[in-house]
């Protein structure tokens, strides 16, 4: 393919409600496809929502934090049990889907969470997933750390597709691994809406000679149900928790769509020929790689708990 239309679904979850958020995702998948998109990317921790209370509620408030975690865990995703509707929607619409979720560690205790990207193809198959390598700051009180076994890219009709979540995009070696796998389109689900984030997306797109779809969470204060006490910790005159700032960036570092503020779907037509053109002068995993000087190794072992019986 020489070109492809993509979508960044900057939409709000139904906060801490897994089923309703999945249904909203399915509606958005259908809408994106009807508007010609062949790939749609959702924000960070979209299902069932980003746990913003981790930046507001002190760890001394154990009872409140325990209650919030119990609700978040109950509404988090087990793969493939809770992904069937998403896969069916992708298949019916004939579109690739990159959706970020709170994922249960269903392979073990079923009680810890990962910040995870799920990749679904246009036939409704799960291609794979990526668990965020290192949660940032207060996020470490919510999410466990992923490992190198999920640092993968996936072959699509429009090139190699990969992804990193929010600030793990700042990790040079994580990026290096995806560059070495030949990533052409990088999904970057995020909570960060800052101007510095946008600058980083432009640099990384140029560094990797690839397209970046940075899809930011968007959420209003009123989207958080009143039953959650932490809602009172926001300033009284504040309307938005986050306004979103999604962008699509080309391999030359130029923003070709966005930034988008408020709820909506951002579309962009990607000229895939720009990837090769960008790498004529600088190919970070090719003629600029210098493997004779730099040695790089990734531990792709899956580190998981196993029973005594294996």
N, C-alpha and C positions, 0 to 999 in steps of 0.2 A: 504494500500500500504506500502511496506517495503522500496521502493526507488522511486525517481522521478527525472527527468531531468528538470532543470530550465534554464532560460536565463535572463541575464541582458543586455538590449539593450542600450549600451553606444553609442548613435548616435546623430547627430546634427539635430536640427529643421531647417526648412526653415524659417529663422528668421522673426518673426512677420507676417507670412502668414499661417493662420489657415488651409485653404483647402489643401495646398501643404504639410503641416506638417502632417495632418491627413492621407493623401495618403501615405506619407513615413512611418507612423506608421503602416498602414495596410500592406504594403509590408514587413515590419520587422516582424509583427505578423506571416505572412505566412512563411517567411524564418525560424523563430525560430521553428515553428511547423514542418516544413519539416526536420529540424535537430533533431527532437525527443523531443523537450521541451514541457512540459505540462503547464508551467507557464512562462510568460515573464513580466519583470518589466522595466519600462521606467524611465528616469531621472526626476528630479524636474522641474516643470513648463515647461514640454516639449512642450506642445501646448499652444501658438505659440512660446515659447521661454522664457528664464529667462530674466527679465528686469535689466540687469547688469548696465544700466545707473544710477540706483539709488545710486550706489557707486561712481559715477563719476561727475554727474551734480549737482551743489549746488542748494538748494531750492530757492535761489534768482533768478534763471533762470526760472521764472514761465512760460513764453511763450513756451520755449523749452519743459519743462516738461509737459505742457498741451497738446502739440502736440503729444508727445510720448505716453501719457496716452490714448489719443483719438484713436490712431492707435492700441495700445494694447487692449483696450476695444473692438474695432470693430472686432478684430481677436481672441477674447477669446470665451470660450465654454459655451453654454447654454445646460443644461441637461433636457430632452433627445434629444432636437432638433439637436444638433451637434455631438451626439455620435452614430448615427445610422450606419455610415460606420464602426466605430470601433467595434460595436457589431456584425455586419454582418461578419466582418473579423475574429473575435474570433470564431463565430459559424462555419464558413466555415473551419477554420483551426482546430477546436476542441481543443482550448487552453484557459487557464485562462489568463487574462490580467490585469495588474495593471499599469495604466497610470496617470501621474501627469499633471495637466492642470491649466491654469489661468481660473477660473470659474466666470461667471457673476452671480450676485445675482438676478436671473430671477424671484425669488419669491416675489420681492419687486420693487426697483427702476430700476433694470437692468443696473445700472451704477457704482456699486462698484464691487470689485474683491476679490476672495479668491484664495489661493494657495491650490489646491484640488487634492486628490487621488481619482480616479474612479476605482472600482472593477467590472470586467466583467467575467462571467463564460464561460465555454466551449460550452454553448448552446446559447450564445449571449445575456444573460440577465444581466442587471446591478444589482449586488448584493447590492451595496451601495456606499457611498462616505465618505471621511474624509476631513474636512477643517482644515488646519493648525491652531493650537490653538493660536500661537503668532509668527508673523513675526519678524525677527531679524534685529536690527539696522535700516538701511535705507530702508529695505523692508517694514517698517511700513508706508512709504509714498505711497506704492502701494497697499498692501493687507489689507483687514479687518481681524478681529480675528474670528476664528471658535469657536464653543461651544462644550460642552460635549455630545451633541446628536449624534455626528458622531464618537465617540470613540467606534468602534465595531470591532469584528472579524467575520470571515465567514468560515463556514464548507465546506471543499473540500475533494475530495478523498485522498488527501495527507496531511490532517490535518487542524488545524485552521490557517487561513491566516489573518494577520493584517498589519498595517503600520503606521509609523510616518514619518514626512517630515523633513529632514535635522536636524537643531538644536533642534527641539522639542524632538528628541531622547535623548537629555541631560536632559529632565524633568523627575526626578525620579517618580513623581506621575502619569504622563501619562503612563510611562512604567509599573508601578505597576498595573494600571487598565487593561492593555492588558495581563499582566501575570495572573491576577485573572480570565480573560476570557479564559485562556488556550492556548494562542497563541503558535503555533509551528513554523511558518515561518513568519518572519517580513520583509516586504518590506520597504526599507529606501531610497527613492529617495532623491538626494542631489545635491547641488552645491559645497559642501566642498570636496576638493581633498587633504587636508593636511595629513601629517603623523599622527598628533594627532587624526584626524577623524578616521583613520584606527584603531588606538589603541582603541578608544572608541567603535568601532564596535566589536572588539574582546572581550572587557570587557562585553558589553551588551549581546552579544550572550551567553557568559558563565554565566552571571548573570541570564538570562532568561531560560537557558537550551534549546535554540532554534536555528534555522538557521536564518541568516540575509543575505538578498540580498541588498547590498548597490550599487545603480546604480547612477553614477555621470554624470552630464551634460558634454558634450564635444563640444567645439566651437572654430573656428579659427576667427581671425580678418577679414579675407576675406569673412566669412559667413555673416557678417553684411553689408547690402547694403550701398553704399557710400552716399546715400541721408541723412543718419542719422548723424548729426553734432557731436554727442558724440563719434563717432568712432575715431575722430581726437585726443581725449584725451588719447588714449593708446600710449605707447612709440612707436616711429617710427620703431624700429627694432624688435618689438614684433610680433610673429607669432600666438600664441595661446591666447585666452581669458581664456580658461581652457582646460587642456589636459585630464581631466577625471582621475579617480583612482578607478574604480569600483572593488569591492571585494565580494566574497561569503564566509561567515564564518560559521563554524560548532558549535554545542552546547558546545564543549570543548574549544572554543575560537581560534581554528586554522583556518587560511585562506586556503580554499580548491580550490579557483580559483581567479586569479588576483594577484596583481592589474593590470588592463588593462589601458594602455595609448593610446590615439588616438581613432578614430572612429572604432567601431566594436561591435560584440555580444559576451559576455562572457558566457560560458556554464559551468554547474556543475551538477554532479550526487549527489543527497542528499540521504545519508543512514539514513532513518527516524528512524531506531532502536537506533541511537545515542541519540535521545531526551530522551528516558526513561533511558538510561544508565547514561546520564549526571545528571539526577535528583535523582539518588540513594543517593548521598551524600548531594546535595543541591537543594531543590525545593522551590524557593522563594515564591510561592503561595500555598505551601503545608506544609510539616513538618517544614520548616524554616520560615513560615509566621507569627506565633504567633498572631493570631487574638484576643487572650485573653489580649494582651498587647497593640496592635496597632489597632485603629479604622480608617477605611477609607471609604469615601463616595464621590461619583461623582454625580454632578448635570447633569442629562441627558436631561434636559429641552431644547427644541429647542427655541432659542431666536430670534424671527424675527418680523419685522414690519407687522402690519395687518391693513386693511382698517377699517373705522368706521362701515362698514357693515359686518365685519368679513371675 
